[in-house]
Amino acid sequence: MEETKVEAALNNVHAAIFCDNVKDSQEEYSGWCDSYDKDADTLNYQSPPQAAKMFGKYCKDATTVLDVGSGTGKAAQLIREEYGYDGDLDLLDFNLNMLQQADNKKLKIRNFIQHWVDDTGELPVKEGSYDVIICVGSFVPNHIPVTAMRGMLKSLKHGGAMILTTRNTKVVSYKLDFDRVVQSMIDAKEAELVDKEEYKNYPGAYDHVLNVVLVLRKL
């Protein structure tokens, strides 16, 4: 039986997300890049619009934004086209094929940065460079380690916002570790939690995959 568009899109998601290691995951993204946006639309992928909504709510005065794990630039496109952001916008991703897809969108990107975000979270930019860091869909296993949040925070100006999404499945060790790091940053008064909202990530496919978007403010 021929698979439906939804099934094909989900198979591509699973192939990239549920890999055994980082190398395999990146190879999947390289092969997926041409149909990534189409599959995301088929599944009504909600992480980019949810992150962009938080941007519109809290970051209207931003002049410098870094999209970490930008992929094909879906979140960047939304803050440009739906929320009217006209400031400096940099995209950072390890996968050059995905960055090429983002470049094709002609979003007035200032810098395309190829970089793998390791557990230190250190980024190849000056500390205190950005008003906002957006990271959509990359805080999952075999992508960005949860400990990277602290290093990423250094790239924000004081008072800057970090908008993150992750799977909201607390039985998974990654999410438990994610929550611990966020709470440790709050306890250490490095950041404060501004907002947090749960949503269905793929309402075009199924309802049981819940994600969360949160906004942290650097103190």
WOTA-V534715 format. One record per helix or strand of 2 or more residues. SS is the DSSP state (H for helix, E for strand). FROM is the first residue (numbers start at 1). TO is the last residue. If there is no record, write none. Layout:
# WOTA-V534715
((SS,FROM,TO) (SS,FROM,TO))
This chain:
# WOTA-V534715
((H,5,17) (H,22,32) (H,36,42) (H,47,58) (E,64,68) (H,74,81) (E,88,93) (H,96,103) (E,111,114) (E,130,139) (H,148,153) (E,156,167) (H,173,187) (E,191,200) (E,210,218))
